[in-house]
Amino acid sequence: MDYKRMSFYQVYPRSYCDSNGDGIGDIKGIISKLDYIASLGVNGIWFSPLYCSPNADYGYDISNYRDINPEYGTMEDFYELIEQMHKRNLKCIMDLVINHTSSQHEWFIKSRQSKDNPYRDYYFWRKGRGKNGLLPPNNWTSFFTGSAWKYDELTKEWYLHLFDDYQPDLNYDNPRVIEEVEDILTYWLDKGVDGFRCDVITILNKTKGLPNGKGKLVLVGKEHYVDNVDMKSILARLKRDCLDKYDTYTVGESVLITVDKALRYIDEKDKVLDTIFAFDHMNADNVGGIRQLPAKFNLNILKKANQRWQNGLYGKAWNTNYLENHDQARIVGRYCSIATEQLRVKGAKMLANVMLFLSGTPYIYQGQEIGMTSMPNMSYDQHKDTDYFRSYQLLKKIFGRKTALAKLSVLNRDNARTPMQWNAEPQAGFSINHQTWLPVNPNYLTVNVESQLDDGDSILNYYKQLIALRVDTDEMIFGTYTLLNIGGRKLYAYLREYNGKRLLVMSNFTDKQYSMRVPKCLRNCNSHLLISNYQDSPIQLTDCVLRPYESIVYRLI
Ligand code: NOJ
């Protein structure tokens, strides 16, 4: 699949469009919005999980890999979805969650029943330590905080769960497990699915014997499962036996990834995944990549992260670019201010420029294209995310209740999961039911699709322009990336160059004016304006005062 030229849109089904008035998004709702999605100019949709799930982690805990969550519809609805997508030239990318299942999956239910059950070894069951085995088998901690082990009374053993205790980890040392996964992949590929976004795909392989890990508190044990020795061969097998038999595309969600490690999976000479999602660029406003610990935005972190990934993969492997997904608080309000409506709009378009002009396949998360923002003042009880509740228990012990809640409010995942804002009708046009599964952000009266459709100057239409521009602009797709060493924490400027053609992307990351002097190396260039988030930016590159969040792209001649 020609994924280098393509752009994708991510749909979080639960929050996209509710067709039957139960307050939860569904497949028929998505189908009703396919024309809208196609009108963005994207080439495919990644769906967060549509499979059966008891929703401990809203679909990332799958209880049946071969059927659709009845809350979202039926298999017939899914067939209709794929058919309608393909009619509109939209590829269908499903989430593939195979590090763990739900504890309600029949494999786990059987595995739990007795120590000699044939399914026992599908998971990691171990005796506990200490007197009576009442201490966890090792010191690993879960991504959602706390021990990564859960004791089960029935057989008096513990099982491993790197996420929630309702998400037991599958054991890839058992050949039956990988055979099962292959069957699942083939099942969906035969139905016409075009590829997979592979959930936490770099942690499937655990060190034999599950030894204790180093460190304290956060991700203890990670050296025993992140990018482990057999990881690549597991993926190579899935590729060889299933994916390569179809015209597919894969994007792997990584964990604690670096460029060198990513190249193991995606180097074009020997790749087992087409692309990977990295995280470094999302950590410019938190402490050490921990979303529970928000910090002031630092542009230098973003610049350095992009520098590493843009240059590190260039010519060897292919990047992806994203600023939002269902695990990230909304970017507008994080990397730019939303103190006024004008700043929100300028900031959203500035970030769109920064992202779409980078090298790599872009992913736009539902609502990003209209500049949706995180949910203000959400009460503890309104939350739904298990990670929020588990993190709260830990943070409360460290910081006390009030500070814990304040810290969590900034970057928690429910921020991105509030219903899509379609119009200024009740519930933002998402549902006719006033009890939506998560509350609607009260700013829907101004921030919604309908109000932006016919406004040539809207964020929505800006995204459309950028997506369309990328299709015909080879420098945007294939160009080298050069960071200009100017601007410190205020201005971000980079060049893209391909076949002698150059683009300069210049963005003021502050909500104030910024006096910009053309860097020496570009003083003698002729230039003309390609696109800007202000109507009246200078048509040629010149010393100028950039206005709040002004972001201009010049073609250099
Ligand atoms: C990554 C997913 O994006 C996230 O939503 C989920 O909680 C974890 N993986 C566990 O599946």
Boltz pocket constraint, residues with backbone or C-beta under 6 A from the ligand:
constraints:
  - pocket:
      binder: B
      contacts: [[A, 57], [A, 60], [A, 61], [A, 97], [A, 163], [A, 199], [A, 200], [A, 253], [A, 326], [A, 327]]
      max_distance: 6.0
